[in-house]
């Protein structure tokens, strides 16, 4: 790919996509936002949600075990994601008495806290070991289960942690406050229910022969505790505070998991094994509800809207079921297995979702999802000369097109087979790689397709336009290819080229590519000289993009980091919470680097190095000057202003950058220009990047 998109696909082949982009008032020379270079922010989607609970703000809050984040969904279905240092495989979640949400971090043995404003705190604590369930106790503290060391923990709102062990605590899982002022919990591996007083006294109650793997537990309206049995028996259990146990079976019961008291006085539970939601009255009558969108449900809770809300761990969504059994499903932020990302001509970032949708994220983090007939396993993506986004569909061997308004078109033609990456060529057409047919395709903006084969095209993956006006592509068979716009193919090999994935034109006029196979970054000049760079932190690099700071940025799939390499080969590496298997990478319209990772979109700040050239650089008033700039955001408007020492500021024109953050525009020096050295200022309206050049009025 090239200065503008990238994505990676693991398996026999590997793809990757990237993008470039770019301000608003005349600012001091060469400035950007105040963020430090390398500062990372991640916008998470829904990923393997587990626990769910009502928040004090009237929304539902849930844990994303898959991408180390906490999610929030309003009762209207609007989803927001939050990341934070030390959120690691979050599991259970509960509202605390302090107005915040408290959750367990299974992955790093800690308890987390998040305010409704999204501020995250973390408490490790002695004895916290693979915590799972969590619930507020009658003493105003949070009680949780430690599956790693078979104990029960307690954390006060000030973060003070206590730990309790005792005979009968064995792989505890769910926990709930009972009507007797004690905490009750399930013991997953010894088929029993435990009870712990707020003073730490532990009791244990076996639940019967043939009943195994109790998981969720909750207090019922009848004054007893109700729990799920996920073993072969697949039953719902009830235990009185005196320890008397009853069990109930019924149609549809299969691997029940979470359980909660409903607003109708019944108990509602998730059936992980049968992809359904169950209901049981306190008299033991069982009902079962199925519906589109229920897919391996786990956690469940009563919502503030009188419905039941649950997590679907398999399709990464949040479900809702009314007490009458009407099911709704919410897929969340629109970030779902994102792959390629590129800057759009509208000043936002666009990306492909493995779920057969196209996503759009603004530089402030607002996400929109677009679906449409013909979007099937989208891979590469590029901006066409017609102002639309063009993308490859590996799922149905087609090329797709989406306008800024979200209108989708699809082109199915002979010659498209396993399309992977796509990039706009200098001839106004889109060029794409056909991985499965060892060919390079070309599609005009009217949909006319041409296919080119030739010796040296073998498992083509990434593609980009070079400074020589040809298209350059990676062959996953360990070579770099070049194809002219007339279809002439050349192939370049080298001992250091190993499973090359993505490719991009660099600021030095060469092509830069990632070597997924040998953990290195490659460079090939248009004169076919190949160089190879290794360095600390390069690990299975995928996507690569040229940044506004004059260097190359790449995604390290292998070690969950973002890399940076200068044109002289100096390598830096950046890590951050929430980065998991990054793939696609692109320069954004805000001058930052944006990337895709597991169920999330990330952003890393850079220090742009803008350039501004004038031709001519001197002349009398009314001189026509060609103003050329680089190092701005992709597809952003750049205001060109003339600053006269005597007459003040005059806005001359507004230019628009392309994929690589460059522009060129002619302006006219004012007729009343004052003799001497005056200033021309270029200011990016999105990126806030600015650059000053001197024009001498003669």
N, C-alpha and C positions, 0 to 999 in steps of 0.2 A: 504494500500500500504506500501511500505517499503522504506529503505534508497534509494530512487530513483525515485519516481513519485507521483503525486497526483492530484485529481480533484474533483470538487463538482458539483452536479446536484441538483437543487431544485425541489421539488414536492414530490410525495410519497416517492421517494428515493433520495438519495444524494450520489454523488460519489466525489472523489477528487484524484488528482494525483501529485506526487512529484519526485524529482530526486537528485542524488549526482554527483559530479564530481571533476577534479583538474589539473611543472615550468621549468627553463632553465639555469642558471649558478649557481655555488655555491655561495650563498649569506650569509650574516651574519645570525646567528641563529634566527629562528622564526620571519620572516618578511613577510609582504604582501605589496600590493599596498598602496600608501599613503592615500587613501580615508579614511575618518572617519567612524567608526563603525556606522551602521544604516543609512548611506547616501543612498538615494533612487534615482534611475533613471528609467524612464518609456519609453518604446518604443511603441508608439501608432500606431494603424491601422486606417483605415477609419471607422468612426462611426457617422452615421446620419449627413452627410455633408450638409451644408446649403448655406453659401455664397461662391462665387468663383470669382476670379479676376486675370488678368494677372499681373505678377511681372516684375520688371525692369531687371530681370536676364533671361528673355525668357521662364520662366516656368509659370504654373498656380498655384495659392495659394488658399487654401480653408479652411473653418472653420469646425471643427468636433464638433458639438454640443453634440454628444453622449459621448465622452470621454475627453472633455476639452483639446483639442489640436488643433494645426494648421498644415495643411498638405500642401505639395508641390508636384506637379506632372509635370515632364518634358513632352515635346511634344512627346517623345518616350514611355511615360507611366511609367517611373520610379517614385515611390512614396517614399517620406520621411516624417516623422512625427516629430513634435516638441512640447514639453510640456514646461511649465513654471509656476512659482508661479503666482497665481491670474488669470490664464486663466480659465474662468468658463462659460460654455454654450455659447461659441462664436457664433456669428450669422453673421452679415454682415462683409465684408472685401473690402478694396480698396487700390490701390497703392497710396502712398503719394508723394508729390513733393520733399521729402528728400531722396528718394531711398529706403524707407522701406515700409512695408505693415502695414496698420492700420485696427483694427477690433473692433467690439463691443462685450462686455462681458455682455450678458443678465443676467447671473447668479449672478454676484456680482456688478452690477451697475458701470461699469468702461469702459474705452477705452484702448485697448491694442495696442502695436506696436511691430513688429518683423522685424528684419533686414534679408536680404537674407542669412546671415550666421547663422540665427536661434536665435539671441539674443533677448530676450523678455523684454519689459518694460511695466509698467502698470500705468494708470492715473485714479484715482477715480473721483474727481471733484464734486463740488456742483451742484446739479440738474441732475446729470446723473442717470437715473432711467429706468431699463429694456431697454437699448438701442438696436436697431435692425439694420435698414439700415444705411449705411455710404458711403459718397462720397466726393471726393476732390472738393473744391469750387474754383471759379475764383480768390479768394483772397489768395490762397495758404494754406488755412486751411482746416481741415476735418469737414464736417457737418454731423450730425447724428440725427436720430429720437429717442425720448424717449417715448416709449409706456406706461411706468409706470406712468408718471406724465403729459402726453399730452403736450410735449414741444419739441422744436428743440434745439439741442446743437451744439456747435462749439468748436473745439480744435485745437490750433495752434501747429506747429511742436515742440515748446518748452514745450508743455504739458499744457499750460494755457487754462482753460475751461470757456466758457460762455454759458448761457442758456437763451432761449427766449420762452415766452409764448404769447398767443394771442387768440382772438376769432376765432374759425374756426380750431384750432389745436385739433384734436380728434383722439386718438389712431393712431398716425402717424406710418407708416411702411417703405415703400421704399422712397429713396431720390436720386435726381440726379441734376446735374448742367444744367441749361437751356441756350439757346443761347443768352438770354437777360441779362446775368450776375447775375441772381438770382438763388436760389435753389428751386426746385419744389419737392413736396412730396405727398404721398397718405395718406388719412385719412380713415383708415380701417372701423371705425364704424359709420361714418356719410355720407358715399358715396360722398366724395368730394376730390378735389385736392387743395393742398395749395401751396402758393408761399411765400418765405421769401427772402428779399433783404439781402445783406451782412451787411447792417446797422441794420437788425433785424425787418424791417417792414413786417407785415404779411397780406396776402390777401387770400381769400378762394373762390373756384369755385365749386358749386354743379355740379354733372355730369349726372343728369337726373333720372327720375322716373324709378324704376325697376332695376337700376344698383347698385349693392351692393358689398361691400368688395373689394375695390381696393387695390392691393398689390404692385407689382413691377412697377417701372417707369424708363424711360430712354429717352434721347434726340434722336430724329430721324434725318435722313439726310435731311428731308424737313423743318427743323427749328421749328418743333413742339415737344411736349412731348407725348410719347406713354406709356400707362399703361395697366396693366391686371386687369380684374374684375373677382374675384373668386367666386362670388355668384351664385345664380341659373341662372342668365342670361349668365354666362360664355362668356364674350366678351372681345374684345380688344378695348381700348379707345384711343382717340387722343385729345389733347387739345392744341390749339394755344397759343402763348404767350399773345394774347389778351383775352384768356379765352373761346374761342369758342370750344365746345365739340362735337365730333362725336364718334359713336361706331360701331363696326364691329363684326359680328358673322360668323361662318363657320363650316364646317364638322370637327369633331375631337376636337373642342374647349370644354374643360371640366376642370373646376377648374384651369385656367391658373395662374401661380405663378410668376416666374421671367421673365424678358424681357431685351433684349439688342439689340443694333444696330449691324447688321452684316456687314462684309466687302463687301457684294454685294448690299448695299444700302437698304436692307429690314430690318424688325424687326424680331427677333427670340425670341420665348418664350417657356416656359415649361408648359405642360399640366399635372398637378398633378393628375387630375381625370381620365384621359384616358391613362396614361403612354405613352405619346408621346411628340414629339417636333413639335411646330408649327412655321410657317413663314407667315408674312403678309407684303405685299408691301405697300409703302406709298399711293398707290391708293386703298388699302383695300382688295386686293386679298389674300385669305387665303389658305395655303397648310398645310398638316399635314404629319408627318413622324413617323412611328413606327419601332421597331426593337428590337432584343434580347438585354437585358441589360438595357432598359429604364424602370425604375421602380420608380414611384412616384418622378419624377424629380422636383427640386425646383429652385436653383440658376442657372444662365446661363450667360456666358460672351463670347466675341470674343477673340480667342487666337492669339498668335503671328504667328501661322502657317497658318492663313487664314481660320481656322475652328471655329466652336462653341463648347464650352466645358460646361458641365453641371453636377450638382450633382444629384445622385440617393439616396434619403434619406432612402428608404426602403431596398435596397439590399447593402447599404454601398459601393457604387462604384462611379467612375467618368466616365462620358460618353463624347464622342466626335462625332460630326456630321459635315460632310463636307457640303459646300453650295449646293452640288449636292444631299445631303440626305443620304450619306453613314455613317452608325453608327458603332462606336467602343465602347468597354466597358473595363474599367480597374478596377480590384478589389483591387488593391493597394499592400500593403506591404506583404501580405500573412498572416497577423494576423486578424483572423475573428472569433470572439466568441471562443477564445482559452480556453481549459479546462485543460487537464492533461499536465504536462511538466516533462521531464526527461533528464538527461545527456546522450548523445550518446557516443559511443566508438570512435567517430571522433573528440572529443574535442569541440563539439557544443551542444546546447540544442535543443531538439526536442519536439514538442507539437502537440496536436490534435486540429483541428478546427471544431466547430460545423457545418460549411458549408461543411462538408464531404471532408476535405483535411488534409494533414499533413504538419506542418510547421517546419522549421529549422532556428535557430537564432544563429549566432556566438557570442562570447563574446564581439565583437566590435559592435554588433547590426545589422549585415547584415542578412536579412531575405530571405528565399527561400520557395516557396510553392510547394507541390507535390500533384497531383491528380491521380486518377486511378480507374478503374472499381473495385468495391468491397469496396471502402471506403464509409461508410454510417453511419453517426452519431458516429464517433469514440469517445471512452471514455478513458479507461485506457491505459497505454503504459509502456513497460518495455524492457530493452535490453536482448536479448537472448544469450545463450552461443555460438551461431553461428555468433555473431557480427552484427545481424540485430535488428531492432526494431519491436516488436510485439505489437499489439493493439486490443482492443475489438471494434466491430461494433454493436452498439445497433440498428442501423437502419435496418440491414438485418440479425441479429442473426448470426454473423460470427466472425472469428478471422482473423485479417490482419497481414501482414508482409511487412516491407519496408527496403530495403538495404540502405547503405550509399550513393549509387548512385541514389536512388529514385525509384528503381524497386519495384513494388507492387505485392504481391500475396494475395490470399484470400482463406480461408478455411471455407466451409459451411458443417457442419456435424450434425447428430443427437446428441442431448445433449447440444447444445448451444442455450440458450433461455434467452434473456435479459442480455447478458454479460456486465459486468460493469468495474471491475478492473482486472489487470493482473500483475503477477510478476514472475520473474525467480526463480525456485526452486533449491534446492541443488542437485537434481537428474538430472539436465540438461534440464528439461522440463519447460514449462510455465504453471503456475497455474492461474486460473481465477474464478471470482465469477459470477454466473448466478442469478441475482436478481429476474428474473421473474419465475424461476422454482425451487427456493430454493435448489440450488445444487452448488457444486464446480467442476469445470472442469480442466482437464489437457491436454495439447497438446504438443506432442514431436516436435522437430525441423523438423521432417519429415512430420508432419501434422496428426499424429495419435491421436485421441481424446478419453479420458475416462471421465466418469461423475460419481460423487459421491454424494449420498444423505445421509441423516441421521438426527436423532432427534437433534435439536439445530441449524440446518441451516435454517434460515428464513430471507429472504430479505438480503442476503449477499451483501456487498458493497466493502469496501477496503480490500486489501490482501497484506501480506508481509511475508518474511521468518524470522523466529526467530533464536535466538542464539542456540536453541536446535535442529535445523535441521528440524523443522516442519513448516508448513504454518499456519499463524494466520490471522484471518479475522474478520471484523466487521459485525455484524448482525444489520440491521437498526431497528430490533425488540427489541433493548435494551439488547444485549448480545455480548460477544466476543467468537469466535469459534477458534478451533485448529484442523488441519487435518494433520496426519502424511503422509509421502510420500507413505505409503501403504494403505492410505484411511481411517484410523481410526479417527473418529470424536469425539471431546470433546467440551462441551459448558460451558461457564462461565457467570454467571449473577451477578448483583450487583445493589444496589439501586441507585448508582451514575452514572450508565451507561444509557445514554439517547440519542437516535438517533445517535449512533456512526457512523462516516462517513469514516474517513481515519485512517490508522494505519501504523506504521513504527517501525523498530528495533532501539532502542536507544543505545547510547554509553555505557550505564550501563548494557547491556545485557537483559533489559526488553523490552516489547512492549509498545509503547506510542500511544494514539489515541485521536481523537477529538470528543467531545460530542456536536454535533450541537444543540441538544435539550435543554440542560441546561447551555450552555455557560461555558464549562469547558474543561480541558485537563485530560485524564485518563492515568493510567499506570497499566500494569498487568505484573507481573513477570512470568517467565516460570514455577514457582511453583504455579501459579494461584492466587497470592495475588493482589487484586485490590486497587489502591489508586486514589484519585481524587483531582484535583487542580483547584481552581477558582482564579480570580485575576482581577485587574483593566485592562480593555481593551479587555478581552476575550469576543467576541460577535459572536455567530454562527460560530465557527471555522470550517473550511473545510479541506483543505489539511494540511499535516504535514510532515516534513522532518528532518533528522539529519544533522546538520551543521558541517563544519570543525572546529568549535570552541568548539566542545564537548557539545553542547546544542541542544534542539529541536526548530525548527522554524515552525510557522503555519500561515495560512491565515485566517483573520477575515472577513468573508463575511458580517457580520452584521454592522460593523462600519468602513469599508474601511481602514483597517490597517493590518500590519504584526506583529505578536506576537513572542516572544521568551521566552522559559521556560527552566531553568536549571534542571539538574537531581535531585536537591533538592527542586524544585518547585517554585523558584523565577521567577516572570513574569515581562517582559518588553514589551513595545508596541511602534511601530514605524508607523508614518503616513507620507504622502508625496503627493504632487500634482500629480494628474493623477491616483491614486489608486482608483479603483471603483469596488466593489464586487469581491475582489480577491478570487480565488478558488484553483487552483493547485499550488504546491510549490515544489522546488527541490534545492539541492545543486549543484552548477555548477562546471565545470572544472577549473574555475578561483578562486575557493575558496569562491565565493559569493553565496548568496541565490537568486534564480530566481523564479518568480511567474507569474501566469496568472491573468489578471483581465479583465474587460469589454473592449473588442476590443484593448487590449494592452498586452505587456509583460513587467514585471518590474524586477528590480535588486536591492538588498540591500547588502551593504558591511558588512562583518563580520571580526572579528579578529581571525583567525585560531589558534588552539592550536595543533601543530603537535607533534607527538611522534616518537621516533626512538629507536628500540631495537636491540642489537647485541647478537648473540649466536654462539660461545662463545664470551666474551668481551676481551679475552686476548689469546696470543699464539705466537708461533714463526713465522717467515716469511713463506709464502705459506700456512698459515692456511685458511681453508674454513670457512667462516662466514655466518650465516643466518641473513640477514638484514630485519627487519620487521618495517613498518611505518604505521601511521594513521594520520588523520587530514589534508590530502592533498586534492587536487581537484579530482572530479570523472573522471574516464577514462582519466587521463592525464599521460604523460610520466614523470618519476622521474629519474634524473641522479644521480647515486651513484659514488662519487669520494673519493679517498683516498688522504689525505694531509699529507705528510711526512715532518718533520721539517728540514731534510737535503736534500731530493731529490725532493721536490716540489709536484705538484698535478698530480695524475693519475686517469683517468676515468676508473672505473672498470666495470660498467654495466649500462643499462637503464631498469628500471622496469616500469610496467604500473599498475595504480590503477584500482580498480573496482568501482562499484556503490557507495560504502561507503567511497571512498577515501583512501582505504588501499592497501598495497602491501606487498609481501614477496619474497625475491630473495636471492640466494646464490652467494657470491663473494669470490675471492681469494686474500689474502693480498700479495702484491708484494714480490718477492724473495729478493729484495734489501732493504727491510724495515729496518728503523733505530730503534734500541732498545729504549724503553720508551713510553710515552703517545703520540699517534698520533690521527688524526681525520678522521672520516668517515662522509661525508656530503651527505645528500639527498636533492635534489633541484627540485621542480616541474617546468616543462618547460612552463606551462600555468599560473598556479596560482601564481608563484613566491614565493611560500611557501618553506622555507628551514629549516632543522634541523640538528644539529651536535651531534654526539655521539663519545665517546672516546674509542679507542682500544689500549690496552697496548701490545706492541711488546716485547716479552721475549727473 
